[in-house]
Amino acid sequence: MRPRVSRRALAAVASLCAALVAVFLVVRAGGEEAAAEQTAAAGAAVPQSAGHGGNDGGYGSAHGAVGATGGADGPGSAAGGQQRQQHGPMRVTDVDRTFLVQVRQAGLWEIPAGRLAQTHAASEAVKRAGLHLIDGHSKLDQLVREDARILGVELPDQATEEQQGFVRQMEAARGAEFDRLFANLLRASHGKIFATIGEVRAATQNDLIRRHARQANQTVLDHLEVLEDTGLVDTRTFEEVEAAVTPK
């Protein structure tokens, strides 16, 4: 004989089952809502990270950021910077070597010329130009000796014979004669090397030479201006420089 189950017990069981079902539905709904929120958040982030939307005009993507910094191995990264430091200074061409030699030789006669201007010149503008020569070429000479040591380039200890002849001419001159000789010799020399600096900077693959060319360019430009400020540079000097720098 089966035991009889009371209606009250059946009702309690039914109520318990209904409660369990309700709890299951609530939990499930909450999980689906959270998943939907995550999907929406990911969808909102995708256009910005993929580089197809936002206020950056399509350039603020992760790929774009890598391009800006060079990525793991690109030129903007630490590894890329180390590569540039390792490989940039390694290649030294004949043009690079000649440039360093020319900068060194320029200082070897233009610094003495600047000193002569302080004792032999009559014009204050010439004396001022001489001070610029001393200051600018002293700094360039220090830089060229440092770069040459790093790059293994041998530098001369004397100016060329022609440059030494220029110094002897100025040593023998005084007053107005010295002023005109100084202004024209130095303006011609700086005009010719100024053109050479541009050619070297345009072609060199060496980071140290690029830095050196930039510094030399600024120094020579300053010297061109103070020499022209003397008002003593002749038309023949400009014609000489033009002939020297015009491609043959």
Buried (B, 14 or more C-beta within 10 A) or exposed (E): EEEEEEEEEEEEEEEEEEEEEEEEEEEEEEEEEEEEEEEEEEEEEEBBBBBEBBEEEEEBBEEBEBEEBBBEEBEEBEBBEEBEEEEBBEEBBEBBBEBBBBBBBBBBBBBBBBBBBEEBBEBEBBBBBBBBBBBBBEEBBEBBBEBBEEBEBEBEEEBBEEBBEBBEBBBEBEEEBBBBBBBBBBBBBBBBBBBBBEEBBEEBBBBBBBBBBEBBBEBBEBBBEBBBBBEBBEEEBBEBBEEEBEEE
